[in-house]
Amino acid sequence: MSLHKPLSLKMRAIALLAQREHSLSELRSKLLRLARAAQAVRQAEAPADEPLDELAEPADVADEVEQLLVWLQARGYLDETRFVESRVHARAGRYGNLRIKQELAQHGLSLGEEAQARLKDSELERAQAVWQRKFGATPPEDAAARAKQTRFLAGRGFSAEVIRRVLRGLPD
């Protein structure tokens, strides 16, 4: 038997948000998983003579999580604009626009026009920096090396035009 009382769902949500920003969908799935696990533990620890229908139903768990998410948003703990900014900041030094947009789309979010313009303006510089860290400043010597470097940059989410410009060594 544990001497410590488990953290409430609200405290777990705040602890998750204290570690890093989360999107609404990401936090919802984590909280649902935590709430269902806590529910399973309560059911397992319930005395055999206690009816199970008194424990929370799955719909109640989902409602509780949704209410908590609304509460977190209302108090500014959960902010999707902040999530987008932090994700762009964390990824921009290593990835291209396509990869960043794809990652945000997986969270059900998109970049604002201003953020898209900033990323587009800096994509060539970012691609050159990533390429130089990986391959040095020397251009590819043969077709195989060019293909390898192209695949690497494409895998990082840089556009085909930017990749061509990086590998050809064209200035801005």
PyRosetta script that sets phi, psi and omega in degrees:
from pyrosetta import init, pose_from_sequence

init()
pose = pose_from_sequence("MSLHKPLSLKMRAIALLAQREHSLSELRSKLLRLARAAQAVRQAEAPADEPLDELAEPADVADEVEQLLVWLQARGYLDETRFVESRVHARAGRYGNLRIKQELAQHGLSLGEEAQARLKDSELERAQAVWQRKFGATPPEDAAARAKQTRFLAGRGFSAEVIRRVLRGLPD")
pose.set_psi(1, 135.0)
pose.set_omega(1, -177.0)
pose.set_phi(2, -82.0)
pose.set_psi(2, 138.9)
pose.set_omega(2, 177.7)
pose.set_phi(3, -84.2)
pose.set_psi(3, -18.0)
pose.set_omega(3, -178.3)
pose.set_phi(4, -98.1)
pose.set_psi(4, 136.2)
pose.set_omega(4, 176.5)
pose.set_phi(5, -77.0)
pose.set_psi(5, 132.6)
pose.set_omega(5, -179.7)
pose.set_phi(6, -64.1)
pose.set_psi(6, 150.6)
pose.set_omega(6, 179.4)
pose.set_phi(7, -64.5)
pose.set_psi(7, 145.3)
pose.set_omega(7, 176.0)
pose.set_phi(8, -69.4)
pose.set_psi(8, 164.9)
pose.set_omega(8, 179.3)
pose.set_phi(9, -61.5)
pose.set_psi(9, -38.1)
pose.set_omega(9, 179.1)
pose.set_phi(10, -63.3)
pose.set_psi(10, -44.6)
pose.set_omega(10, -179.7)
pose.set_phi(11, -66.9)
pose.set_psi(11, -35.7)
pose.set_omega(11, 176.9)
pose.set_phi(12, -66.5)
pose.set_psi(12, -38.8)
pose.set_omega(12, 178.1)
pose.set_phi(13, -63.3)
pose.set_psi(13, -45.1)
pose.set_omega(13, 179.7)
pose.set_phi(14, -65.3)
pose.set_psi(14, -38.1)
pose.set_omega(14, 177.8)
pose.set_phi(15, -64.0)
pose.set_psi(15, -41.2)
pose.set_omega(15, 177.3)
pose.set_phi(16, -63.2)
pose.set_psi(16, -42.8)
pose.set_omega(16, -179.2)
pose.set_phi(17, -71.7)
pose.set_psi(17, -23.9)
pose.set_omega(17, 176.8)
pose.set_phi(18, -72.3)
pose.set_psi(18, -27.1)
pose.set_omega(18, 179.3)
pose.set_phi(19, -74.1)
pose.set_psi(19, -44.2)
pose.set_omega(19, 178.5)
pose.set_phi(20, -167.2)
pose.set_psi(20, 166.7)
pose.set_omega(20, 176.8)
pose.set_phi(21, -69.3)
pose.set_psi(21, 146.8)
pose.set_omega(21, 176.7)
pose.set_phi(22, -129.0)
pose.set_psi(22, 150.8)
pose.set_omega(22, 171.5)
pose.set_phi(23, -80.7)
pose.set_psi(23, 164.1)
pose.set_omega(23, 179.4)
pose.set_phi(24, -59.1)
pose.set_psi(24, -47.9)
pose.set_omega(24, -177.5)
pose.set_phi(25, -65.5)
pose.set_psi(25, -38.6)
pose.set_omega(25, 179.7)
pose.set_phi(26, -65.5)
pose.set_psi(26, -47.1)
pose.set_omega(26, -179.7)
pose.set_phi(27, -66.5)
pose.set_psi(27, -38.3)
pose.set_omega(27, 177.9)
pose.set_phi(28, -58.2)
pose.set_psi(28, -48.0)
pose.set_omega(28, -177.4)
pose.set_phi(29, -65.8)
pose.set_psi(29, -38.9)
pose.set_omega(29, 178.3)
pose.set_phi(30, -65.2)
pose.set_psi(30, -43.6)
pose.set_omega(30, -178.8)
pose.set_phi(31, -68.5)
pose.set_psi(31, -38.2)
pose.set_omega(31, 176.5)
pose.set_phi(32, -61.9)
pose.set_psi(32, -42.7)
pose.set_omega(32, 179.0)
pose.set_phi(33, -63.1)
pose.set_psi(33, -44.0)
pose.set_omega(33, 178.6)
pose.set_phi(34, -64.0)
pose.set_psi(34, -43.0)
pose.set_omega(34, -178.3)
pose.set_phi(35, -66.0)
pose.set_psi(35, -40.3)
pose.set_omega(35, 179.6)
pose.set_phi(36, -68.9)
pose.set_psi(36, -36.4)
pose.set_omega(36, 177.8)
pose.set_phi(37, -66.1)
pose.set_psi(37, -41.9)
pose.set_omega(37, 178.3)
pose.set_phi(38, -64.2)
pose.set_psi(38, -38.5)
pose.set_omega(38, 178.3)
pose.set_phi(39, -63.9)
pose.set_psi(39, -41.6)
pose.set_omega(39, 179.4)
pose.set_phi(40, -64.6)
pose.set_psi(40, -38.5)
pose.set_omega(40, 177.7)
pose.set_phi(41, -65.0)
pose.set_psi(41, -43.5)
pose.set_omega(41, 178.9)
pose.set_phi(42, -61.9)
pose.set_psi(42, -39.9)
pose.set_omega(42, 179.5)
pose.set_phi(43, -66.8)
pose.set_psi(43, -38.8)
pose.set_omega(43, -179.3)
pose.set_phi(44, -69.4)
pose.set_psi(44, -33.5)
pose.set_omega(44, -178.5)
pose.set_phi(45, -86.9)
pose.set_psi(45, -7.8)
pose.set_omega(45, -177.9)
pose.set_phi(46, -67.7)
pose.set_psi(46, 140.7)
pose.set_omega(46, 176.5)
pose.set_phi(47, -60.3)
pose.set_psi(47, 149.0)
pose.set_omega(47, -176.2)
pose.set_phi(48, -61.4)
pose.set_psi(48, -30.5)
pose.set_omega(48, -177.1)
pose.set_phi(49, -84.8)
pose.set_psi(49, -6.5)
pose.set_omega(49, 179.3)
pose.set_phi(50, -83.7)
pose.set_psi(50, 129.7)
pose.set_omega(50, 179.5)
pose.set_phi(51, -67.4)
pose.set_psi(51, 137.4)
pose.set_omega(51, -177.7)
pose.set_phi(52, -72.5)
pose.set_psi(52, -19.4)
pose.set_omega(52, -177.4)
pose.set_phi(53, -69.8)
pose.set_psi(53, -12.7)
pose.set_omega(53, 177.5)
pose.set_phi(54, -79.1)
pose.set_psi(54, -17.0)
pose.set_omega(54, 177.4)
pose.set_phi(55, -79.3)
pose.set_psi(55, 159.9)
pose.set_omega(55, -175.2)
pose.set_phi(56, -61.2)
pose.set_psi(56, 136.9)
pose.set_omega(56, 175.3)
pose.set_phi(57, -81.9)
pose.set_psi(57, 158.5)
pose.set_omega(57, 178.6)
pose.set_phi(58, -56.7)
pose.set_psi(58, -36.4)
pose.set_omega(58, 178.4)
pose.set_phi(59, -65.5)
pose.set_psi(59, -36.9)
pose.set_omega(59, 177.2)
pose.set_phi(60, -64.2)
pose.set_psi(60, -38.2)
pose.set_omega(60, 178.9)
pose.set_phi(61, -63.9)
pose.set_psi(61, -45.0)
pose.set_omega(61, 179.9)
pose.set_phi(62, -63.9)
pose.set_psi(62, -41.3)
pose.set_omega(62, 177.6)
pose.set_phi(63, -63.6)
pose.set_psi(63, -41.6)
pose.set_omega(63, 179.2)
pose.set_phi(64, -61.8)
pose.set_psi(64, -42.2)
pose.set_omega(64, 179.3)
pose.set_phi(65, -65.6)
pose.set_psi(65, -43.4)
pose.set_omega(65, 180.0)
pose.set_phi(66, -62.8)
pose.set_psi(66, -42.1)
pose.set_omega(66, 177.7)
pose.set_phi(67, -63.6)
pose.set_psi(67, -39.6)
pose.set_omega(67, 178.3)
pose.set_phi(68, -64.9)
pose.set_psi(68, -40.7)
pose.set_omega(68, 178.8)
pose.set_phi(69, -63.3)
pose.set_psi(69, -40.9)
pose.set_omega(69, 177.0)
pose.set_phi(70, -62.9)
pose.set_psi(70, -43.3)
pose.set_omega(70, 178.7)
pose.set_phi(71, -61.2)
pose.set_psi(71, -44.6)
pose.set_omega(71, -179.8)
pose.set_phi(72, -63.4)
pose.set_psi(72, -40.1)
pose.set_omega(72, 178.8)
pose.set_phi(73, -67.9)
pose.set_psi(73, -42.0)
pose.set_omega(73, -177.7)
pose.set_phi(74, -63.0)
pose.set_psi(74, -31.6)
pose.set_omega(74, -178.9)
pose.set_phi(75, -96.3)
pose.set_psi(75, 3.3)
pose.set_omega(75, 175.2)
pose.set_phi(76, 82.7)
pose.set_psi(76, 7.2)
pose.set_omega(76, 177.0)
pose.set_phi(77, -72.7)
pose.set_psi(77, -34.4)
pose.set_omega(77, -178.3)
pose.set_phi(78, -115.9)
pose.set_psi(78, 114.2)
pose.set_omega(78, -176.6)
pose.set_phi(79, -137.8)
pose.set_psi(79, 114.2)
pose.set_omega(79, -176.4)
pose.set_phi(80, -70.4)
pose.set_psi(80, -27.9)
pose.set_omega(80, 176.1)
pose.set_phi(81, -65.2)
pose.set_psi(81, -42.7)
pose.set_omega(81, 176.9)
pose.set_phi(82, -64.1)
pose.set_psi(82, -38.3)
pose.set_omega(82, 177.9)
pose.set_phi(83, -61.6)
pose.set_psi(83, -46.7)
pose.set_omega(83, -179.7)
pose.set_phi(84, -60.7)
pose.set_psi(84, -46.2)
pose.set_omega(84, -179.8)
pose.set_phi(85, -61.2)
pose.set_psi(85, -44.0)
pose.set_omega(85, -178.5)
pose.set_phi(86, -68.5)
pose.set_psi(86, -37.3)
pose.set_omega(86, 179.2)
pose.set_phi(87, -67.2)
pose.set_psi(87, -41.8)
pose.set_omega(87, 177.7)
pose.set_phi(88, -63.8)
pose.set_psi(88, -44.7)
pose.set_omega(88, -179.7)
pose.set_phi(89, -60.9)
pose.set_psi(89, -42.3)
pose.set_omega(89, -178.0)
pose.set_phi(90, -71.6)
pose.set_psi(90, -31.1)
pose.set_omega(90, -173.5)
pose.set_phi(91, -98.3)
pose.set_psi(91, -23.0)
pose.set_omega(91, -171.0)
pose.set_phi(92, -60.4)
pose.set_psi(92, -32.5)
pose.set_omega(92, -178.6)
pose.set_phi(93, -73.7)
pose.set_psi(93, -15.5)
pose.set_omega(93, -175.6)
pose.set_phi(94, -121.3)
pose.set_psi(94, -18.5)
pose.set_omega(94, -172.5)
pose.set_phi(95, -129.8)
pose.set_psi(95, 159.4)
pose.set_omega(95, 178.6)
pose.set_phi(96, -88.6)
pose.set_psi(96, 175.3)
pose.set_omega(96, -176.7)
pose.set_phi(97, -59.2)
pose.set_psi(97, -41.2)
pose.set_omega(97, -177.2)
pose.set_phi(98, -62.2)
pose.set_psi(98, -42.1)
pose.set_omega(98, -179.4)
pose.set_phi(99, -67.4)
pose.set_psi(99, -41.9)
pose.set_omega(99, -179.8)
pose.set_phi(100, -64.9)
pose.set_psi(100, -44.5)
pose.set_omega(100, 178.3)
pose.set_phi(101, -62.0)
pose.set_psi(101, -41.4)
pose.set_omega(101, 179.7)
pose.set_phi(102, -62.9)
pose.set_psi(102, -43.2)
pose.set_omega(102, -180.0)
pose.set_phi(103, -63.7)
pose.set_psi(103, -41.7)
pose.set_omega(103, 178.2)
pose.set_phi(104, -66.9)
pose.set_psi(104, -37.6)
pose.set_omega(104, 178.8)
pose.set_phi(105, -62.9)
pose.set_psi(105, -32.6)
pose.set_omega(105, 177.0)
pose.set_phi(106, -64.0)
pose.set_psi(106, -24.6)
pose.set_omega(106, 177.5)
pose.set_phi(107, -95.0)
pose.set_psi(107, 3.8)
pose.set_omega(107, -180.0)
pose.set_phi(108, 77.6)
pose.set_psi(108, 25.2)
pose.set_omega(108, -176.6)
pose.set_phi(109, -125.1)
pose.set_psi(109, 167.0)
pose.set_omega(109, 176.3)
pose.set_phi(110, -143.8)
pose.set_psi(110, 163.9)
pose.set_omega(110, 178.6)
pose.set_phi(111, -80.4)
pose.set_psi(111, 145.4)
pose.set_omega(111, 172.2)
pose.set_phi(112, -73.5)
pose.set_psi(112, 165.0)
pose.set_omega(112, -177.6)
pose.set_phi(113, -62.0)
pose.set_psi(113, -39.5)
pose.set_omega(113, -179.8)
pose.set_phi(114, -64.7)
pose.set_psi(114, -43.6)
pose.set_omega(114, 179.1)
pose.set_phi(115, -66.2)
pose.set_psi(115, -38.0)
pose.set_omega(115, 176.9)
pose.set_phi(116, -62.3)
pose.set_psi(116, -42.7)
pose.set_omega(116, -179.7)
pose.set_phi(117, -64.6)
pose.set_psi(117, -42.2)
pose.set_omega(117, 178.5)
pose.set_phi(118, -62.5)
pose.set_psi(118, -43.7)
pose.set_omega(118, 179.5)
pose.set_phi(119, -64.9)
pose.set_psi(119, -41.7)
pose.set_omega(119, -179.6)
pose.set_phi(120, -63.8)
pose.set_psi(120, -40.4)
pose.set_omega(120, -179.9)
pose.set_phi(121, -64.5)
pose.set_psi(121, -30.9)
pose.set_omega(121, -176.3)
pose.set_phi(122, -101.3)
pose.set_psi(122, 1.6)
pose.set_omega(122, -173.2)
pose.set_phi(123, -63.8)
pose.set_psi(123, -41.1)
pose.set_omega(123, -179.7)
pose.set_phi(124, -62.9)
pose.set_psi(124, -45.7)
pose.set_omega(124, 179.0)
pose.set_phi(125, -62.1)
pose.set_psi(125, -42.7)
pose.set_omega(125, -179.7)
pose.set_phi(126, -65.6)
pose.set_psi(126, -40.7)
pose.set_omega(126, 179.2)
pose.set_phi(127, -65.1)
pose.set_psi(127, -41.4)
pose.set_omega(127, 178.2)
pose.set_phi(128, -62.2)
pose.set_psi(128, -42.1)
pose.set_omega(128, -180.0)
pose.set_phi(129, -64.7)
pose.set_psi(129, -43.7)
pose.set_omega(129, 179.1)
pose.set_phi(130, -63.8)
pose.set_psi(130, -44.6)
pose.set_omega(130, -179.7)
pose.set_phi(131, -62.2)
pose.set_psi(131, -44.2)
pose.set_omega(131, -179.2)
pose.set_phi(132, -66.1)
pose.set_psi(132, -38.6)
pose.set_omega(132, 177.6)
pose.set_phi(133, -62.8)
pose.set_psi(133, -37.7)
pose.set_omega(133, -176.2)
pose.set_phi(134, -83.2)
pose.set_psi(134, -43.6)
pose.set_omega(134, -170.0)
pose.set_phi(135, -117.6)
pose.set_psi(135, -0.8)
pose.set_omega(135, -175.4)
pose.set_phi(136, 80.3)
pose.set_psi(136, -175.1)
pose.set_omega(136, -174.7)
pose.set_phi(137, -93.5)
pose.set_psi(137, 6.7)
pose.set_omega(137, -178.4)
pose.set_phi(138, -90.6)
pose.set_psi(138, 135.2)
pose.set_omega(138, 178.6)
pose.set_phi(139, -68.4)
pose.set_psi(139, 161.0)
pose.set_omega(139, -179.1)
pose.set_phi(140, -62.1)
pose.set_psi(140, 140.2)
pose.set_omega(140, -176.3)
pose.set_phi(141, -83.4)
pose.set_psi(141, -31.3)
pose.set_omega(141, -178.2)
pose.set_phi(142, -142.9)
pose.set_psi(142, 179.9)
pose.set_omega(142, -177.0)
pose.set_phi(143, -63.3)
pose.set_psi(143, -36.4)
pose.set_omega(143, -179.4)
pose.set_phi(144, -65.7)
pose.set_psi(144, -43.2)
pose.set_omega(144, 178.8)
pose.set_phi(145, -66.3)
pose.set_psi(145, -39.9)
pose.set_omega(145, 177.5)
pose.set_phi(146, -62.0)
pose.set_psi(146, -43.8)
pose.set_omega(146, 179.9)
pose.set_phi(147, -63.8)
pose.set_psi(147, -41.3)
pose.set_omega(147, 179.6)
pose.set_phi(148, -62.5)
pose.set_psi(148, -45.4)
pose.set_omega(148, -178.8)
pose.set_phi(149, -69.0)
pose.set_psi(149, -36.4)
pose.set_omega(149, 177.0)
pose.set_phi(150, -63.5)
pose.set_psi(150, -46.7)
pose.set_omega(150, 178.7)
pose.set_phi(151, -60.8)
pose.set_psi(151, -40.6)
pose.set_omega(151, 179.6)
pose.set_phi(152, -60.7)
pose.set_psi(152, -50.6)
pose.set_omega(152, -178.2)
pose.set_phi(153, -67.1)
pose.set_psi(153, -37.4)
pose.set_omega(153, 177.8)
pose.set_phi(154, -65.9)
pose.set_psi(154, -38.3)
pose.set_omega(154, 177.7)
pose.set_phi(155, -65.0)
pose.set_psi(155, -26.1)
pose.set_omega(155, 176.7)
pose.set_phi(156, -83.7)
pose.set_psi(156, -3.9)
pose.set_omega(156, 174.0)
pose.set_phi(157, 91.9)
pose.set_psi(157, 20.1)
pose.set_omega(157, 176.6)
pose.set_phi(158, -87.1)
pose.set_psi(158, 148.3)
pose.set_omega(158, -177.1)
pose.set_phi(159, -71.9)
pose.set_psi(159, 159.1)
pose.set_omega(159, -178.3)
pose.set_phi(160, -61.0)
pose.set_psi(160, -40.7)
pose.set_omega(160, -179.7)
pose.set_phi(161, -64.3)
pose.set_psi(161, -42.8)
pose.set_omega(161, 179.3)
pose.set_phi(162, -65.1)
pose.set_psi(162, -40.7)
pose.set_omega(162, 179.0)
pose.set_phi(163, -61.6)
pose.set_psi(163, -45.5)
pose.set_omega(163, 178.2)
pose.set_phi(164, -58.6)
pose.set_psi(164, -45.2)
pose.set_omega(164, -178.6)
pose.set_phi(165, -65.4)
pose.set_psi(165, -38.8)
pose.set_omega(165, 178.7)
pose.set_phi(166, -65.3)
pose.set_psi(166, -47.9)
pose.set_omega(166, -175.8)
pose.set_phi(167, -72.0)
pose.set_psi(167, -25.3)
pose.set_omega(167, 176.2)
pose.set_phi(168, -85.6)
pose.set_psi(168, -14.4)
pose.set_omega(168, -180.0)
pose.set_phi(169, 72.8)
pose.set_psi(169, 30.1)
pose.set_omega(169, 179.5)
pose.set_phi(170, -76.2)
pose.set_psi(170, 139.9)
pose.set_omega(170, 175.8)
pose.set_phi(171, -71.4)
pose.set_psi(171, 172.0)
pose.set_omega(171, -179.9)
pose.set_phi(172, -56.8)
pose.dump_pdb("model.pdb")
